[in-house]
Amino acid sequence: MVNVMLPRVNPKKDTFLSGESL
């Protein structure tokens, strides 16, 4: 739920949480 709401406010954080960028 947090992963879906975070990208809406900060698309950059969604990638950080997913671990795809890092």
Buried (B, 14 or more C-beta within 10 A) or exposed (E): EEEEEBBEEEEEEBEEBEEEEE
